[in-house]
Amino acid sequence: MPRFLTLSRAARLVGVRRGALQSKIRSGDLAAFEGMVAAEDLLRAYPQARLEDNSALERFEAIKDTAFARRMRERLLPSSEVLVARLSELSIERARDQARLEHYRAIVEQLQAKLREPGDPAGLLAWLKVQLEPVARGEAPQPLLVQEHFLRIMTAHVQVKPSGREFFVDGNDSLLEAALRAGLSLDYGCSMGSCGKCKARVLSGQVQKTRHSDYALTGAEKSAGVVLMCCNTAVVDLVIEAREAHGAADMPVQTIDARVKSVSPLGDDVRLLHLQTPRSNRLRFLAGQSVSLALADGTGASFPVASCPCDDRNLQFHIRRRAGDVFAERVFSGLKSVDTLRVTGPRGEFVLDEESHRPLVFIAAEAGFAPIKSLIEHAMALDAAETLHLVWIASGKGGHYLDNLCRSWSDALDNFRYTPLTAQGTLSDETVLQDLLQQVLQDHPQPGDCDVYVAGPGPWADAAEFQLLDHGLPRAQLFVKPLES
């Protein structure tokens, strides 16, 4: 009987991206059954896979930890309590399987005895003998399934209902931490067990509490299997029911006072403003959205968030110096780590279409790279897109102020491509715009096969939108973020 694996687990086992498996399924090179693949089919599709070598997976995980401009975090083994619980659960499962096998063996022996009775067809007995030969020889188990059992000890797989999205719980992560790191937009608040917003109902599997919580669940909730995701981890594979944001309309506007962690130069006219929210009050937002920032004296402005929602409490903004911009001048003059800014948001509908698995094309102009960066990091965390192509258009020296970061993505990820373009003239010039977009269309002659995300100065973004629609890109596959010039 074939053993079926989820796409997420299958991708981990052979050390590829989930998007690569989806591409093979669409091309007919890999059969899928209700979103799952058979272990035998997986090995046929990846005969070169060395199941004892997870270097490709480790390499991808390292990139997600470093190239996203995150602080490094240590990859820990699960706690001893969780390891014991997982081993215990697998031992019980193995004992059940062993009992079933013994029962089946007894049935087969009885069947053989009956087939030897006079008048029984010899052909059926010979067929049964052939089928039982591998069992009699004691053949070694399939390596893929051995690796799958080991993976279940080290990590737990979680499926979220009703969306069907999946993630893995690594090390000592809570359910909430693991879900956010994987790019899911689950409902939560304090993330410390005080507010109760991260409730989820365990439909199958087992969890273990890892943190004290002040929020008291009712008796009815406990009986129904409700837990706080921020205070529990997965012992074995889980299926949970939890609230998720499915679009910008599901994301509430919040007001949070965040501390300035650092202000660092990205170029002569661009600064990286790094804020950190309190541990008990983190900002929920979708990649690509914007927030309002205000200093204590009321000076403020609106900016797109340049970091990924999966980046814990860290919020990054690319502040460009502009004439008459009082807020930008305050940032350039040097905010201190003791300073606090009021963050209000999120706002905007320039967000990733997570239901689409089409190739993604990102076109950023000047500081339009900020929301594009957030979208790219989120797409990488989701690991669902077949390919990602970033085109960054800038004018003047130093316009590609995070060029090294983009090149590191391109060097490290086989499904990511980076094309920096320098405008020969002003971006508002229609001829310049047409020339630049023509270079993009040469790489994507069938734009309708892609989802395209465009962000840049307002007039330029509007003109780019018109040109792309004119070249046959469907309206539903074009997402545009005009920024203040």
C-alpha positions in Angstrom: 0.0 0.0 0.0 1.6 3.3 -1.0 2.6 5.8 1.7 1.4 9.4 1.0 3.1 12.5 2.2 2.1 16.1 2.3 3.9 18.5 -0.1 5.6 20.3 2.8 7.0 17.1 4.3 7.9 15.7 0.9 9.8 18.8 0.0 11.8 18.6 3.3 12.6 14.9 2.7 14.2 15.4 -0.7 15.6 18.9 0.1 13.7 21.0 -2.4 11.3 23.9 -2.3 7.5 23.2 -2.1 7.1 25.4 -5.2 9.4 23.0 -7.1 7.1 20.1 -6.3 4.1 22.1 -7.3 5.8 22.8 -10.6 6.4 19.1 -11.2 2.8 18.3 -10.4 1.5 20.9 -12.9 3.8 19.6 -15.6 2.7 16.0 -15.0 6.1 14.8 -13.8 4.8 14.0 -10.3 1.4 12.6 -9.5 -0.6 14.1 -6.7 -3.7 12.8 -4.8 -5.7 15.3 -2.9 -2.7 17.5 -2.3 -0.4 14.6 -1.3 2.3 12.6 -3.1 3.2 8.9 -2.9 6.7 8.2 -1.5 7.4 5.9 -4.5 6.4 8.7 -7.0 8.6 11.2 -5.1 11.7 9.0 -5.4 11.0 8.5 -9.1 10.8 12.2 -9.6 14.0 12.8 -7.6 16.1 9.7 -8.2 19.3 11.7 -7.5 18.1 12.8 -4.0 20.4 11.6 -1.2 18.0 11.1 1.6 20.7 11.1 4.3 21.9 14.5 3.1 19.7 17.5 4.0 22.3 20.1 2.8 20.0 21.7 0.4 17.3 22.2 3.0 19.9 23.4 5.6 21.2 25.9 3.0 17.8 27.3 2.3 17.0 27.6 6.0 20.3 29.4 6.5 19.4 31.9 3.7 16.0 32.5 5.3 17.8 33.3 8.6 20.5 35.6 7.2 19.6 37.1 3.8 16.4 38.6 5.3 18.4 41.0 7.4 17.3 39.1 10.5 19.3 38.6 13.6 20.7 35.1 13.7 18.8 32.8 16.0 20.1 29.5 17.3 18.6 26.3 15.9 17.8 24.2 18.9 16.7 20.6 19.3 13.3 20.1 20.8 13.3 20.0 24.6 13.9 16.7 26.3 10.2 16.6 27.4 9.0 17.1 23.8 11.5 14.5 22.5 10.3 11.9 25.1 6.7 12.6 24.3 7.3 12.3 20.5 9.2 9.0 20.9 6.5 7.7 23.2 3.8 8.5 20.7 5.7 6.9 17.9 6.4 3.8 20.0 2.6 3.5 20.7 2.0 3.9 16.9 4.6 1.3 16.1 3.1 -1.1 18.7 -0.3 -0.7 17.1 1.1 -1.3 13.6 2.9 -4.4 14.9 -0.3 -5.7 16.4 -2.1 -5.2 13.1 0.7 -6.9 11.2 0.6 -9.9 13.5 -3.2 -10.1 13.0 -2.7 -9.9 9.2 0.0 -12.6 9.3 -2.3 -14.9 11.1 -5.0 -14.3 8.5 -2.6 -15.0 5.7 -1.4 -18.2 7.3 -5.0 -19.4 7.6 -5.6 -18.4 4.0 -2.6 -20.4 2.9 -3.8 -23.4 4.7 -7.2 -23.2 3.1 -5.6 -22.8 -0.4 -3.7 -26.0 0.1 -7.0 -27.9 0.6 -7.9 -30.3 -2.2 -9.7 -28.7 -5.2 -8.2 -25.2 -4.7 -6.6 -23.6 -7.7 -2.8 -23.8 -7.5 -2.4 -20.5 -9.4 -3.9 -18.5 -6.6 -1.5 -20.1 -4.1 1.5 -19.4 -6.3 0.4 -15.8 -6.6 0.1 -15.4 -2.8 3.6 -16.9 -2.3 5.1 -14.3 -4.7 3.4 -11.5 -2.9 4.7 -12.7 0.5 8.3 -13.2 -0.7 9.5 -9.7 0.2 8.1 -10.1 3.7 9.7 -13.5 4.1 13.1 -12.1 3.0 12.8 -9.3 5.6 13.7 -6.6 3.0 15.0 -3.3 4.4 12.4 -0.5 4.6 12.4 2.2 2.0 15.0 4.9 2.9 12.5 7.7 2.3 10.2 6.3 4.9 13.0 5.8 7.4 13.9 9.5 6.9 10.3 10.5 7.3 10.1 8.8 10.7 13.3 10.6 11.8 11.8 13.9 10.6 8.7 13.3 12.8 11.0 13.0 15.8 12.8 16.2 15.1 10.0 18.3 13.8 6.2 18.3 14.0 4.0 19.1 11.0 0.9 21.3 11.5 -2.0 21.8 9.2 -4.4 24.7 9.8 -8.1 24.5 9.1 -10.0 25.7 7.2 -7.3 27.2 5.0 -5.3 24.0 4.7 -2.0 25.9 5.1 0.9 24.0 6.6 4.0 24.7 8.7 6.7 22.8 10.7 7.5 23.3 14.4 11.3 23.2 14.8 13.3 23.2 18.0 11.6 24.9 21.0 9.3 27.1 18.9 5.8 27.6 20.1 3.0 27.0 17.6 2.6 30.7 17.1 6.3 31.4 16.5 6.6 28.6 14.0 3.5 29.7 12.1 4.6 33.3 11.8 8.1 32.3 10.7 6.5 30.2 7.9 4.6 33.3 6.7 1.1 32.5 8.0 -1.1 35.4 9.1 -2.7 33.9 12.3 -4.6 36.0 14.8 -2.6 37.0 17.9 -2.0 39.8 20.2 0.5 39.8 23.1 2.2 36.5 22.2 2.8 36.0 26.0 -0.3 34.2 27.1 -2.2 37.2 28.4 -4.8 38.3 25.8 -6.2 35.0 24.5 -6.3 36.2 20.8 -4.2 33.3 19.6 -6.7 30.6 20.5 -6.7 27.5 18.3 -8.7 24.2 18.6 -6.7 21.0 18.3 -8.6 18.7 16.0 -6.0 15.9 16.1 -2.6 15.4 17.6 -1.1 16.4 20.9 0.4 19.6 22.3 2.5 20.4 25.3 2.4 23.7 27.3 5.8 25.4 27.3 5.0 28.8 28.9 2.8 30.0 31.7 -0.3 31.9 30.6 -2.4 34.4 32.6 -5.3 34.1 30.3 -7.8 31.5 31.7 -9.6 29.3 29.2 -13.1 28.3 30.1 -14.0 24.7 31.0 -16.0 24.4 27.7 -12.9 25.6 25.7 -10.6 23.1 27.4 -13.1 20.3 26.7 -13.2 21.3 23.1 -9.4 21.2 22.8 -8.8 24.9 22.7 -5.2 26.0 23.4 -3.2 29.2 23.2 -0.7 28.9 20.3 1.8 31.2 22.0 2.1 28.9 25.0 2.1 25.5 23.4 4.2 23.5 21.1 3.4 20.4 19.0 4.4 17.0 20.4 3.2 15.1 17.3 1.8 16.1 13.9 -1.3 18.3 14.4 -4.4 19.5 12.7 -5.7 22.7 14.3 -8.5 25.2 13.7 -7.4 28.8 13.9 -8.4 32.3 12.7 -6.3 33.7 9.9 -6.2 37.0 8.0 -7.1 36.3 4.4 -6.6 39.9 3.2 -6.0 43.5 4.2 -9.6 43.8 5.3 -9.0 41.2 8.0 -6.1 43.2 9.5 -7.2 45.5 12.4 -5.6 49.0 12.8 -3.4 49.1 15.8 -1.5 51.8 17.7 1.8 50.7 19.3 4.7 52.6 20.8 7.9 51.2 19.4 11.5 51.8 20.5 14.2 53.0 18.0 16.7 50.2 17.8 19.0 51.8 15.2 19.3 54.3 12.4 21.9 53.3 9.8 22.8 54.6 6.3 21.8 52.7 3.2 23.1 55.4 0.9 23.7 59.2 0.8 20.0 59.9 0.8 18.4 56.8 2.4 18.4 55.7 6.0 17.3 52.4 7.5 15.0 53.1 10.5 14.8 50.0 12.7 12.1 49.9 15.3 11.3 47.2 17.8 7.8 46.7 19.3 7.2 45.6 22.9 7.2 41.9 23.6 3.7 42.2 24.9 2.3 44.1 21.9 3.5 43.2 18.5 2.3 44.7 15.2 0.1 42.5 13.1 0.4 43.4 9.4 0.6 41.9 5.9 3.7 42.2 3.8 3.5 45.3 1.5 1.3 47.4 3.9 2.1 50.8 5.3 1.9 52.4 8.7 2.0 56.0 10.1 5.0 56.9 12.3 4.8 59.8 14.8 7.5 61.3 17.1 6.6 62.5 20.6 6.1 66.1 19.3 3.5 64.9 16.7 5.9 65.1 13.7 5.0 62.2 11.5 4.6 60.6 8.1 3.4 57.4 6.4 5.8 54.7 5.2 5.6 51.1 3.8 7.1 48.5 6.1 10.3 47.1 4.5 10.5 44.0 6.7 8.6 40.8 6.7 5.7 40.0 9.1 7.7 36.8 9.9 10.6 38.9 11.3 9.3 38.8 14.9 9.1 42.2 16.7 11.4 44.0 14.2 10.0 46.7 11.9 12.2 48.3 9.2 11.6 51.4 7.1 13.6 53.0 4.3 13.5 56.8 4.9 14.5 58.9 1.9 15.6 62.5 2.4 13.3 64.9 0.6 13.2 68.7 0.6 10.7 70.0 3.2 10.2 66.6 4.8 10.5 67.4 8.6 10.2 63.8 9.7 12.9 62.6 7.4 15.2 65.4 8.6 14.7 64.2 12.2 15.6 60.7 11.2 18.8 61.9 9.4 19.8 64.2 12.2 20.0 61.1 14.5 17.2 59.5 16.5 18.5 57.8 19.7 17.8 54.3 21.0 15.9 56.0 23.9 13.4 57.6 21.5 10.0 56.1 21.0 7.8 56.4 17.9 4.0 55.8 17.8 3.1 53.3 15.1 -0.4 53.3 13.7 -1.6 50.8 11.1 -1.4 48.8 9.0 -3.1 50.2 6.0 -3.2 49.5 2.3 -4.1 46.5 0.0 -0.7 46.1 -1.7 -0.4 42.5 -0.4 0.6 39.1 -1.7 -2.1 36.9 -3.4 -1.3 33.8 -1.4 -3.8 31.7 -3.3 -1.9 32.1 -6.6 1.1 29.8 -7.4 2.0 31.7 -10.6 5.6 33.0 -11.1 6.1 36.3 -9.3 7.5 39.4 -11.0 8.4 42.4 -8.7 9.1 45.8 -10.3 10.5 48.4 -7.9 11.4 52.0 -8.7 13.6 54.0 -6.4 12.4 53.6 -2.7 9.5 51.5 -4.0 11.9 48.7 -3.1 10.8 48.9 0.5 7.3 47.3 0.2 8.7 45.0 -2.6 11.3 43.8 -0.2 8.7 42.9 2.4 6.7 41.0 -0.3 9.7 39.1 -1.5 10.7 38.0 2.0 7.1 36.9 2.7 7.0 35.0 -0.5 10.3 33.2 0.4 8.8 32.4 3.9 5.7 30.9 2.2 7.9 28.9 -0.2 5.0 28.5 -2.7 6.0 30.5 -5.8 7.5 28.7 -8.7 9.9 31.5 -9.5 10.6 35.1 -8.3 12.1 37.8 -10.5 13.0 41.3 -9.0 13.5 44.2 -11.3 14.8 47.3 -9.5 14.8 50.5 -11.4 16.9 53.4 -10.0 18.3 56.6 -11.3 21.7 58.0 -10.3 24.6 56.5 -8.4 23.7 54.5 -5.3 20.1 54.2 -6.3 20.2 50.4 -5.7 21.0 51.0 -2.1 20.6 47.3 -1.1 22.1 45.8 -4.2 24.3 43.3 -2.3 21.2 41.9 -0.5 19.4 41.3 -3.8 22.5 39.7 -5.3 22.8 37.4 -2.3 19.2 36.2 -2.9 20.0 35.6 -6.5 23.2 33.7 -5.7 21.7 31.6 -3.0 18.3 30.7 -4.3 17.9 28.8 -7.6 14.4 30.2 -8.2 15.2 33.8 -7.7 16.5 36.3 -10.3 17.6 39.9 -9.9 17.8 42.5 -12.6 19.0 46.0 -11.6 18.2 48.7 -14.2 19.5 52.2 -14.3 17.2 54.8 -15.8 18.9 56.9 -18.5 16.9 60.0 -17.7 14.1 60.9 -15.3 11.5 58.2 -14.5 8.7 60.6 -15.3 9.8 60.6 -19.0 7.4 58.4 -20.9 10.1 57.3 -23.4 12.4 56.2 -20.5 9.5 54.3 -18.9 8.7 52.5 -22.1 12.4 51.5 -22.6 12.6 50.1 -19.1 9.4 48.1 -19.3 10.4 46.8 -22.7 13.4 45.2 -21.0 11.1 43.6 -18.5 8.7 42.3 -21.2 11.6 40.7 -23.1 12.1 38.5 -20.1 8.4 37.8 -19.8 6.8 37.9 -23.3 3.6 36.3 -21.9 2.9 38.6 -18.8 -0.4 36.9 -18.3 1.5 33.8 -17.0 2.8 35.9 -14.0 1.6 37.9 -11.1 3.2 41.4 -11.2 3.8 43.7 -8.3 4.8 47.3 -9.0 5.9 50.0 -6.5 7.4 53.4 -7.0 6.8 57.1 -7.2 3.1 57.9 -7.9 3.1 59.2 -11.5 5.7 56.5 -12.5 3.6 53.7 -10.9 0.4 54.9 -12.6 2.2 55.0 -16.0 3.7 51.6 -15.5 0.2 50.2 -14.6 -1.2 51.6 -17.9 1.7 50.1 -19.9 1.5 46.7 -18.4 -2.3 46.4 -18.8 -1.8 47.6 -22.4 0.6 44.7 -23.0 -2.1 42.1 -22.0 -1.5 41.6 -18.3 -4.9 40.8 -16.7 -6.1 43.3 -14.2 -6.5 40.7 -11.5 -2.8 39.8 -11.8 -1.4 43.3 -11.4 -0.8 44.9 -8.0 0.4 48.5 -7.8 1.7 50.7 -4.9 2.1 54.4 -5.8 4.4 56.2 -3.3 4.6 59.9 -2.6 7.2 61.5 -4.9 
